[in-house]
Amino acid sequence: MISGTDKKTLFNRWYLEIVPEYSGRNLTYDKDKLLALAGLSRLFHELLKLPYFAGIWIDVDDIGSALSWMPVCPYLFDWDNKWRRRNASRCPSWSWASMGCGAKYHIPVQMCVANEETRNGSEGLLAKPRVVDYGCLFPSRDNEESWIIAQNSVDGWWDTPYALPIDLFGRIDNAWLKIEGWVRGVTIVDKKLSRGLRTVLTEDGVDVGTIHLDIVFHGNADVLLLCLCDDGEFMNALVLVEIRRNQYARLGIGFGLVGSKTGSRIEGWELKTIFVI
């Protein structure tokens, strides 16, 4: 039973109830992770009237909240690389469905509007990210062995090179988001705080805060922070690692990182358009 059909109520129901409850279940086949959720996703699609993609809703007002999940692994000593089984599930790294364990949203879905203040030197908030485009491979309804290249445009989904029917709520492969947002390079340092928690530093050694990694990762590494939400004092950000030139995969997430109105710490952020896969 769904009580309330306004966007905030439906989002909170999806991200705070359905995703945590469903994501931790043991499916026989990882490739069916999104397919098994198709009935509910179709129902929510009818109510929300928003594009559905790989387990999240593409909302122009706040895509950052949809990406603000973290993994929940059931056993301490099983928390390792096996939880990200992207090859089996075919889900992109930015989706909670890419994890072999459960997932939860750290805080209630914010439903913030885009920041009205503009960045000007060391003043102003960092604007929230904006989805420019997105796409993936869909299996054809006519032939499950046939995969169709499709992407989203202003007029909706279109596919190339053939006009074949596609199922938006079923299995996908090679999904990507093209995102415009504020990013900065930082370094993960090999300073273990607790399970999955690591410190990130700017190039001049400033401690930006603590991130939560999706998988076990040892040693230092240069990564990219993508700001999801910034209130000036604190921000949430995706931690991304470059896989190919200008193509990034999610490595983790940071909650409560140093915000934009903290003196020199805003330096180094730049507005950039990147592909997240």
SEKERO-307244 format. One record per residue: residue in one letter; z, x, y of N, C-alpha, C, O in turn. Coordinates in steps of 0.02 Angstrom, whole numbers, padded with zeros to 5 digits, always signed. Layout:
N
AZXYZXYZXYZXY;...
This chain:
277
M+00000+00042-00060+00000+00000+00000+00000+00044+00062+00042+00089+00068;I-00047+00031+00109-00051+00069+00171-00025+00026+00228-00055-00026+00244;S+00030+00047+00258+00058+00009+00315+00040+00046+00379+00059+00104+00388;G+00005+00012+00423-00016+00043+00486-00084+00076+00478-00095+00115+00432;T-00130+00061+00523-00197+00089+00518-00216+00129+00580-00275+00146+00588;D-00168+00145+00623-00183+00189+00679-00191+00260+00654-00166+00276+00600;K-00225+00301+00692-00243+00369+00669-00182+00411+00653-00181+00445+00602;K-00132+00410+00695-00073+00452+00683-00037+00433+00618-00018+00476+00580;T-00030+00367+00607+00004+00344+00546-00036+00364+00484-00007+00388+00435;L-00102+00355+00486-00143+00372+00428-00144+00448+00416-00142+00470+00358;F-00147+00487+00469-00146+00560+00461-00080+00583+00430-00080+00624+00384;N-00025+00557+00455+00039+00576+00427+00045+00555+00354+00075+00591+00314;R+00018+00497+00338+00019+00474+00269-00022+00522+00225+00000+00539+00170;W-00079+00542+00248-00123+00586+00209-00093+00656+00201-00086+00681+00146;Y-00076+00687+00258-00055+00757+00256+00018+00767+00235+00033+00818+00204;L+00061+00721+00251+00132+00731+00236+00154+00698+00171+00207+00715+00145;E+00115+00651+00145+00133+00617+00083+00083+00629+00027+00101+00654-00027;I+00020+00612+00039-00029+00616-00015-00044+00687-00035-00044+00703-00095;V-00057+00731+00013-00074+00801-00004-00018+00835-00043-00031+00864-00095;P+00046+00834-00019+00099+00866-00058+00108+00836-00128+00121+00873-00176;E+00102+00770-00133+00111+00737-00197+00055+00753-00246+00067+00767-00305;Y-00006+00752-00221-00064+00761-00265-00078+00834-00280-00096+00851-00337;S-00071+00879-00231-00092+00948-00239-00055+00985-00294-00082+01032-00324;G+00007+00966-00307+00047+01001-00356+00036+00977-00428+00067+01003-00474;R-00008+00929-00437-00019+00903-00505-00064+00950-00545-00105+00986-00518;N-00054+00947-00611-00092+00990-00657-00154+00954-00680-00149+00907-00721;L-00212+00974-00656-00274+00944-00678-00304+00983-00737-00296+01044-00740;T-00337+00948-00781-00368+00982-00838-00422+01029-00815-00429+01085-00840;Y-00462+01007-00766-00516+01048-00739-00508+01056-00664-00505+01006-00627;D-00504+01118-00640-00496+01131-00569-00554+01103-00528-00546+01084-00470;K-00613+01102-00558-00672+01079-00521-00667+01006-00502-00704+00982-00459;D-00621+00969-00535-00614+00897-00520-00561+00883-00467-00544+00825-00456;K-00536+00934-00433-00481+00925-00386-00497+00875-00331-00457+00830-00317;L-00555+00881-00301-00575+00834-00249-00601+00769-00278-00592+00715-00249;L-00634+00774-00335-00663+00714-00367-00608+00664-00386-00618+00604-00380;A-00551+00689-00410-00496+00645-00430-00464+00610-00371-00428+00561-00380;L-00476+00635-00311-00448+00605-00250-00499+00561-00214-00485+00535-00160;A-00558+00554-00244-00614+00520-00210-00598+00448-00191-00618+00425-00137;G-00563+00412-00235-00549+00341-00220-00507+00334-00157-00524+00293-00114;L-00453+00372-00152-00411+00369-00092-00448+00394-00030-00441+00365+00023;S-00487+00447-00037-00522+00474+00021-00573+00425+00048-00583+00421+00108;R-00605+00386+00004-00652+00335+00026-00615+00280+00064-00639+00255+00115;L-00556+00260+00040-00517+00208+00073-00496+00231+00142-00502+00193+00191;F-00471+00293+00148-00450+00319+00213-00509+00327+00259-00504+00317+00320;H-00567+00345+00231-00627+00352+00272-00646+00286+00305-00667+00284+00362;E-00639+00231+00268-00655+00165+00295-00608+00147+00353-00629+00113+00400;L-00545+00171+00349-00496+00155+00401-00500+00203+00460-00494+00181+00518;L-00510+00267+00446-00509+00317+00499-00575+00323+00537-00576+00338+00596;K-00630+00309+00501-00697+00317+00531-00708+00389+00555-00738+00400+00607;L-00683+00437+00517-00690+00507+00533-00724+00543+00475-00718+00521+00418;P-00758+00598+00489-00789+00637+00435-00735+00667+00389-00685+00694+00412;Y-00747+00661+00324-00702+00690+00274-00737+00751+00244-00796+00748+00228;F-00699+00805+00236-00731+00867+00213-00680+00910+00176-00633+00936+00207;A-00688+00918+00111-00648+00964+00070-00573+00951+00076-00533+00998+00078;G-00553+00887+00078-00483+00870+00078-00451+00861+00146-00392+00844+00150;I-00488+00873+00200-00461+00864+00267-00507+00818+00307-00563+00802+00286;W-00481+00796+00365-00520+00753+00409-00541+00792+00470-00500+00824+00503;I-00606+00789+00486-00632+00826+00544-00620+00784+00606-00658+00738+00621;D-00567+00802+00642-00548+00765+00702-00557+00809+00763-00527+00862+00768;V-00599+00788+00809-00614+00829+00868-00553+00840+00912-00549+00889+00949;D-00505+00794+00908-00445+00800+00950-00396+00853+00923-00360+00884+00962;D-00396+00864+00858-00346+00909+00831-00363+00933+00761-00333+00910+00712;I-00411+00978+00755-00427+01007+00690-00373+01056+00669-00365+01070+00609;G-00336+01083+00718-00284+01132+00703-00230+01106+00656-00208+01142+00611;S-00209+01044+00665-00158+01015+00622-00183+01008+00550-00144+01018+00503;A-00247+00991+00541-00275+00983+00474-00276+01049+00436-00276+01049+00374;L-00278+01105+00472-00281+01171+00440-00211+01202+00433-00205+01257+00406;S-00159+01168+00456-00091+01197+00458-00050+01182+00395+00004+01154+00399;W-00076+01203+00337-00040+01193+00275-00016+01261+00249-00038+01314+00271;M+00030+01258+00201+00052+01318+00167+00062+01303+00093+00079+01246+00075;P+00051+01353+00049+00057+01341-00023+00129+01332-00045+00175+01361-00015;V+00139+01293-00097+00205+01284-00128+00197+01300-00201+00169+01261-00240;C+00222+01358-00221+00214+01381-00290+00278+01367-00329+00332+01382-00304;P+00273+01340-00389+00331+01316-00425+00377+01370-00452+00438+01359-00458;Y+00350+01428-00469+00391+01479-00501+00387+01544-00462+00332+01568-00446;L+00444+01572-00446+00448+01632-00404+00404+01688-00431+00368+01719-00392;F+00408+01703-00495+00373+01761-00522+00300+01747-00540+00264+01792-00561;D+00279+01685-00530+00209+01669-00540+00170+01667-00474+00112+01648-00472;W+00204+01686-00420+00172+01682-00354+00128+01744-00346+00152+01796-00322;D+00066+01739-00364+00020+01796-00359-00051+01770-00351-00062+01711-00336;N-00099+01815-00360-00168+01797-00346-00195+01739-00387-00244+01708-00367;K-00164+01724-00443-00192+01672-00485-00189+01603-00453-00224+01557-00473;W-00146+01595-00402-00140+01529-00371-00202+01511-00330-00216+01452-00320;R-00239+01561-00306-00301+01544-00271-00358+01550-00321-00382+01605-00335;R-00379+01493-00348-00430+01493-00399-00494+01462-00371-00518+01411-00395;R-00520+01494-00319-00578+01465-00284-00639+01463-00329-00679+01416-00323;N-00646+01511-00373-00705+01511-00417-00706+01450-00462-00759+01425-00481;A-00646+01426-00481-00642+01368-00525-00647+01303-00486-00682+01257-00506;S-00611+01298-00430-00610+01236-00392-00669+01228-00346-00687+01172-00326;R-00701+01283-00328-00758+01286-00281-00738+01265-00211-00782+01256-00168;C-00674+01258-00197-00652+01237-00131-00646+01296-00084-00630+01351-00106;P-00658+01286-00019-00655+01341+00029-00583+01363+00042-00536+01325+00030;S-00574+01424+00066-00508+01452+00075-00467+01414+00127-00406+01415+00124;W-00500+01381+00175-00465+01346+00229-00438+01277+00206-00401+01245+00243;S-00457+01256+00145-00433+01192+00119-00374+01201+00073-00372+01248+00034;W-00325+01156+00078-00267+01158+00032-00289+01152-00040-00254+01173-00086;A-00347+01122-00052-00372+01112-00120-00395+01177-00153-00409+01178-00213;S-00398+01231-00115-00418+01296-00143-00363+01328-00184-00375+01375-00222;M-00301+01302-00177-00244+01333-00211-00233+01301-00279-00242+01241-00289;G-00213+01343-00327-00198+01318-00394-00128+01288-00398-00111+01256-00448;C-00088+01298-00346-00021+01268-00343-00021+01211-00291-00074+01192-00266;G+00037+01185-00276+00042+01132-00226+00035+01159-00155+00033+01219-00144;A+00031+01113-00108+00027+01131-00037+00065+01080+00003+00072+01022-00017;K+00090+01101+00060+00125+01055+00105+00108+01073+00177+00087+01129+00192;Y+00119+01026+00220+00110+01037+00292+00179+01053+00321+00227+01015+00312;H+00183+01109+00356+00246+01137+00378+00283+01092+00427+00344+01087+00424;I+00246+01059+00471+00275+01015+00521+00235+00951+00522+00178+00949+00500;P+00264+00897+00549+00225+00835+00554+00160+00847+00592+00157+00887+00638;V+00107+00813+00571+00043+00820+00605+00052+00807+00679+00078+00754+00699;Q+00031+00854+00720+00049+00853+00791+00009+00802+00832+00036+00771+00878;M-00054+00793+00815-00097+00749+00853-00095+00765+00928-00093+00721+00970;C-00096+00830+00942-00098+00852+01012-00168+00842+01040-00217+00849+01004;V-00172+00827+01104-00238+00827+01136-00254+00899+01154-00209+00941+01157;A-00317+00913+01167-00336+00981+01185-00299+01001+01249-00289+00961+01294;N-00280+01065+01252-00243+01089+01310-00285+01082+01373-00344+01101+01374;E-00256+01055+01426-00292+01046+01488-00288+01108+01533-00333+01119+01574;E-00236+01148+01524-00231+01210+01562-00282+01260+01535-00294+01263+01475;T-00311+01299+01579-00360+01348+01557-00330+01418+01561-00286+01431+01602;R-00355+01461+01519-00330+01530+01518-00360+01567+01578-00420+01566+01589;N-00317+01599+01616-00339+01636+01675-00297+01699+01680-00242+01698+01709;G-00322+01754+01652-00283+01814+01651-00224+01805+01603-00234+01794+01544;S-00164+01810+01629-00104+01801+01587-00074+01732+01597-00017+01719+01576;E-00111+01687+01630-00086+01619+01642-00123+01569+01599-00180+01581+01578;G-00092+01513+01586-00124+01457+01551-00118+01461+01476-00104+01514+01448;L-00128+01404+01444-00124+01400+01372-00190+01417+01339-00243+01410+01369;L-00186+01440+01276-00247+01450+01238-00270+01382+01212-00231+01345+01181;A-00333+01366+01224-00359+01302+01203-00362+01297+01126-00367+01348+01092;K-00357+01238+01101-00359+01226+01029-00430+01238+01002-00478+01233+01040;P-00436+01253+00938-00502+01267+00910-00545+01204+00908-00520+01147+00909;R-00610+01215+00906-00659+01160+00905-00708+01172+00848-00737+01226+00844;V-00718+01123+00806-00767+01129+00752-00837+01118+00782-00852+01065+00809;V-00878+01169+00777-00947+01165+00803-00993+01133+00751-01035+01092+00768;D-00985+01152+00689-01028+01128+00636-00994+01143+00569-00947+01182+00567;Y-01018+01113+00517-00991+01126+00451-01041+01104+00398-01084+01062+00411;G-01036+01133+00338-01083+01116+00286-01063+01146+00219-01014+01183+00215;C-01101+01131+00167-01085+01155+00100-01143+01138+00053-01195+01113+00073;L-01131+01152-00011-01175+01130-00063-01144+01069-00097-01086+01070-00115;F-01183+01016-00104-01162+00956-00140-01201+00950-00205-01261+00967-00207;P-01168+00927-00259-01207+00912-00319-01246+00847-00307-01220+00800-00277;S-01307+00845-00330-01348+00785-00322-01321+00729-00365-01300+00740-00421;R-01323+00668-00339-01303+00610-00378-01352+00598-00435-01334+00570-00487;D-01415+00619-00425-01466+00609-00475-01462+00660-00532-01482+00647-00589;N-01437+00720-00515-01434+00774-00565-01377+00820-00547-01382+00858-00498;E-01322+00817-00585-01262+00857-00569-01274+00931-00573-01235+00970-00545;E-01328+00953-00607-01343+01024-00611-01381+01048-00549-01390+01108-00539;S-01402+01000-00507-01439+01017-00447-01393+01015-00386-01361+00965-00373;W-01391+01070-00349-01348+01074-00290-01391+01072-00227-01444+01104-00224;I-01369+01033-00178-01407+01021-00117-01373+01053-00058-01313+01044-00048;I-01410+01091-00018-01382+01119+00043-01378+01065+00096-01428+01032+00110;A-01319+01054+00125-01311+01002+00175-01264+01026+00230-01218+01065+00217;Q-01276+01002+00290-01230+01017+00344-01225+00958+00391-01266+00912+00388;N-01173+00959+00433-01161+00902+00477-01192+00914+00545-01188+00969+00573;S-01224+00863+00571-01252+00865+00639-01225+00804+00677-01185+00767+00650;V-01248+00795+00738-01224+00739+00779-01239+00672+00745-01200+00625+00751;D-01295+00668+00710-01315+00606+00679-01286+00596+00609-01303+00548+00575;G-01244+00642+00587-01215+00636+00520-01241+00690+00473-01271+00739+00495;W-01230+00679+00409-01252+00728+00360-01327+00726+00350-01358+00673+00348;W-01355+00786+00345-01426+00791+00326-01432+00847+00276-01392+00894+00276;D-01483+00843+00234-01491+00894+00183-01561+00923+00184-01609+00892+00207;T-01566+00984+00160-01630+01018+00156-01635+01049+00087-01585+01067+00057;P-01695+01056+00061-01758+01035+00092-01780+00965+00070-01834+00941+00090;Y-01739+00931+00030-01759+00866+00004-01710+00812+00026-01650+00825+00030;A-01734+00753+00040-01691+00698+00060-01663+00664-00002-01686+00611-00023;L-01613+00696-00032-01582+00670-00093-01513+00642-00077-01481+00665-00030;P-01490+00593-00115-01423+00564-00103-01368+00614-00118-01372+00651-00167;I-01316+00615-00077-01259+00660-00087-01194+00620-00087-01190+00565-00059;D-01143+00647-00120-01078+00615-00124-01029+00655-00082-01010+00710-00101;L-01008+00627-00025-00964+00662+00021-00894+00671-00006-00856+00712+00020;F-00875+00635-00059-00806+00635-00083-00798+00668-00152-00745+00665-00182;G-00851+00698-00176-00849+00729-00242-00843+00805-00238-00812+00832-00193;R-00873+00838-00287-00869+00911-00291-00913+00944-00239-00964+00917-00218;I-00892+01003-00217-00929+01041-00167-00928+01115-00186-00891+01135-00231;D-00969+01155-00152-00970+01227-00163-00993+01260-00099-01029+01231-00059;N-00970+01323-00089-00991+01363-00031-00982+01326+00035-01026+01328+00078;A-00926+01292+00044-00913+01255+00106-00893+01303+00163-00861+01354+00151;W-00912+01286+00223-00895+01327+00281-00882+01284+00342-00908+01228+00349;L-00841+01310+00386-00829+01281+00452-00852+01332+00504-00836+01391+00500;K-00889+01309+00552-00906+01350+00610-00860+01329+00666-00864+01274+00692;I-00814+01374+00685-00761+01357+00732-00764+01400+00794-00773+01461+00791;E-00757+01367+00852-00748+01403+00915-00674+01401+00933-00644+01347+00938;G-00645+01459+00943-00574+01461+00958-00552+01529+00984-00591+01577+00986;W-00489+01533+01004-00461+01596+01030-00435+01638+00973-00395+01615+00932;V-00459+01700+00970-00441+01745+00915-00417+01812+00943-00431+01829+01000;R-00381+01848+00901-00363+01917+00918-00351+01956+00854-00328+01928+00804;G-00367+02020+00856-00355+02063+00799-00283+02087+00797-00254+02105+00848;V-00253+02086+00738-00185+02112+00727-00185+02149+00660-00233+02148+00623;T-00129+02182+00647-00121+02219+00585-00061+02193+00546-00006+02187+00573;I-00072+02177+00482-00016+02160+00438+00017+02226+00418-00016+02271+00394;V+00082+02231+00428+00117+02292+00409+00155+02281+00344+00178+02226+00329;D+00162+02335+00306+00193+02330+00240+00269+02329+00247+00304+02375+00227;K+00292+02275+00276+00364+02265+00287+00382+02197+00257+00375+02146+00290;K+00403+02199+00195+00416+02136+00159+00481+02105+00184+00533+02137+00183;L+00478+02042+00205+00537+02007+00229+00566+01964+00173+00626+01967+00160;S+00524+01925+00141+00543+01885+00083+00477+01864+00051+00424+01887+00072;R+00479+01823+00001+00419+01806-00036+00364+01779+00010+00371+01725+00039;G+00310+01817+00016+00252+01795+00054+00255+01805+00128+00205+01796+00162;L+00313+01825+00155+00320+01833+00227+00307+01905+00248+00333+01952+00218;R+00265+01914+00300+00249+01981+00324+00247+01982+00400+00239+01929+00432;T+00254+02041+00429+00252+02049+00501+00182+02070+00523+00148+02107+00488;V+00161+02044+00582+00096+02065+00610+00108+02096+00679+00148+02072+00719;L+00071+02151+00692+00078+02188+00754+00010+02191+00790-00043+02192+00757;T+00012+02193+00857-00048+02205+00896-00065+02279+00891-00026+02319+00865;E-00123+02299+00918-00145+02368+00913-00099+02416+00952-00097+02476+00938;D-00062+02388+01002-00015+02430+01039+00056+02424+01012+00104+02446+01044;G+00062+02395+00951+00127+02395+00918+00173+02338+00934+00231+02338+00914;V+00149+02287+00970+00191+02230+00988+00197+02183+00928+00147+02165+00897;D+00259+02164+00913+00272+02118+00857+00254+02047+00879+00286+02019+00923;V+00203+02017+00847+00180+01950+00865+00220+01897+00829+00227+01841+00854;G+00248+01914+00771+00288+01866+00733+00277+01874+00659+00251+01925+00635;T+00297+01823+00622+00296+01825+00549+00244+01776+00522+00239+01719+00545;I+00205+01799+00473+00155+01756+00442+00174+01743+00369+00212+01780+00339;H+00147+01690+00342+00157+01672+00272+00090+01680+00236+00042+01645+00252;L+00087+01727+00188+00025+01739+00152+00016+01689+00095+00065+01667+00064;D-00047+01671+00082-00062+01625+00027-00058+01661-00041-00043+01629-00092;I-00071+01725-00041-00072+01764-00103-00034+01829-00092-00023+01850-00035;V-00015+01862-00146+00018+01927-00141-00031+01978-00113-00088+01983-00135;F-00008+02014-00064-00051+02064-00031-00008+02124-00014+00044+02118+00018;H-00029+02183-00037+00010+02243-00027-00023+02290+00024-00084+02291+00030;G+00018+02328+00059-00008+02376+00107-00023+02346+00174-00010+02287+00186;N-00050+02387+00219-00070+02365+00286-00141+02339+00285-00181+02360+00242;A-00158+02295+00332-00227+02269+00336-00240+02243+00406-00196+02213+00437;D-00301+02254+00430-00322+02226+00494-00349+02155+00481-00393+02146+00439;V-00323+02107+00518-00342+02037+00509-00354+02005+00577-00344+02037+00629;L-00375+01943+00576-00389+01906+00637-00344+01845+00640-00337+01809+00590;L-00313+01833+00697-00275+01771+00708-00320+01721+00745-00351+01739+00794;L-00322+01659+00720-00358+01605+00753-00306+01555+00777-00273+01523+00736;C-00299+01547+00842-00248+01502+00870-00265+01429+00852-00320+01405+00865;L-00216+01395+00822-00224+01324+00805-00191+01279+00857-00217+01225+00872;C-00134+01301+00884-00098+01261+00933-00052+01308+00972-00017+01349+00943;D-00053+01302+01038-00014+01347+01081+00020+01306+01136-00013+01270+01174;D+00087+01310+01138+00122+01275+01192+00148+01323+01246+00187+01304+01289;G+00124+01385+01243+00145+01434+01292+00197+01481+01266+00191+01542+01273;E+00249+01453+01234+00303+01495+01206+00288+01515+01134+00298+01572+01114;F+00264+01466+01095+00251+01478+01024+00183+01451+01005+00156+01407+01039;M+00155+01478+00951+00090+01453+00928+00087+01456+00852+00123+01494+00819;N+00043+01414+00824+00024+01418+00754-00045+01449+00751-00087+01436+00793;A-00057+01490+00700-00121+01523+00694-00139+01536+00622-00096+01550+00580;L-00204+01530+00607-00229+01550+00542-00235+01626+00540-00251+01658+00590;V-00221+01655+00481-00231+01727+00471-00295+01733+00430-00299+01709+00373;L-00345+01767+00458-00410+01772+00427-00429+01844+00412-00411+01889+00450;V-00465+01854+00357-00490+01921+00341-00566+01917+00338-00594+01869+00311;E-00599+01967+00366-00672+01967+00368-00701+01985+00300-00686+02038+00272;I-00742+01939+00273-00774+01949+00208-00843+01981+00217-00860+02029+00184;R-00881+01952+00262-00945+01979+00283-00948+01975+00359-00903+01946+00389;R-00998+02003+00389-01001+02005+00461-00995+01935+00491-01036+01892+00477;N-00943+01925+00531-00929+01862+00565-00915+01804+00517-00919+01746+00537;Q-00899+01819+00454-00879+01768+00405-00809+01786+00379-00797+01841+00356;Y-00764+01737+00384-00694+01751+00370-00667+01703+00317-00691+01647+00310;A-00617+01727+00281-00581+01686+00233-00508+01684+00253-00481+01732+00280;R-00476+01628+00239-00405+01621+00254-00363+01666+00208-00374+01668+00148;L-00314+01701+00239-00268+01742+00201-00197+01714+00205-00155+01728+00162;G-00184+01673+00257-00118+01644+00265-00113+01607+00331-00164+01591+00362;I-00052+01594+00352-00041+01557+00414+00023+01581+00447+00071+01602+00413;G+00024+01578+00513+00084+01595+00551+00110+01535+00590+00071+01503+00626;F+00174+01519+00582+00205+01466+00621+00254+01497+00670+00292+01541+00652;G+00254+01473+00732+00301+01498+00782+00289+01569+00803+00336+01606+00818;L+00225+01589+00805+00209+01656+00829+00217+01659+00905+00225+01607+00938;V+00215+01719+00932+00222+01728+01005+00167+01691+01041+00108+01700+01025;G+00185+01650+01090+00137+01609+01126+00102+01646+01182+00112+01706+01192;S+00061+01609+01220+00017+01641+01270+00052+01658+01335+00029+01701+01372;K+00109+01625+01350+00142+01638+01414+00201+01686+01406+00257+01671+01425;T+00186+01744+01378+00239+01793+01367+00217+01861+01393+00218+01911+01358;G+00196+01862+01456+00178+01925+01489+00115+01955+01459+00065+01921+01452;S+00119+02019+01443+00059+02056+01421+00036+02036+01352-00018+02057+01331;R+00075+01997+01316+00057+01983+01246-00004+01937+01240-00031+01930+01186;I-00024+01906+01295-00085+01865+01292-00147+01910+01291-00200+01888+01269;E-00140+01971+01315-00198+02016+01318-00225+02028+01248-00187+02036+01200;G-00290+02030+01242-00320+02041+01177-00350+01979+01146-00387+01984+01097;W-00333+01920+01172-00362+01858+01146-00432+01849+01176-00442+01862+01235;E-00479+01826+01136-00546+01812+01161-00573+01748+01129-00555+01731+01072;L-00615+01713+01166-00646+01652+01141-00707+01672+01099-00752+01707+01124;K-00708+01650+01036-00760+01672+00991-00779+01616+00943-00738+01573+00927;T-00841+01616+00920-00864+01569+00870-00873+01605+00804-00910+01654+00800;I-00839+01582+00751-00840+01616+00687-00852+01566+00630-00843+01506+00638;F-00873+01592+00573-00880+01552+00513-00819+01566+00469-00803+01624+00456;V-00786+01512+00446-00729+01518+00400-00751+01487+00334-00772+01429+00332;I-00746+01525+00280-00772+01502+00216-00716+01494+00164-00730+01475+00107;
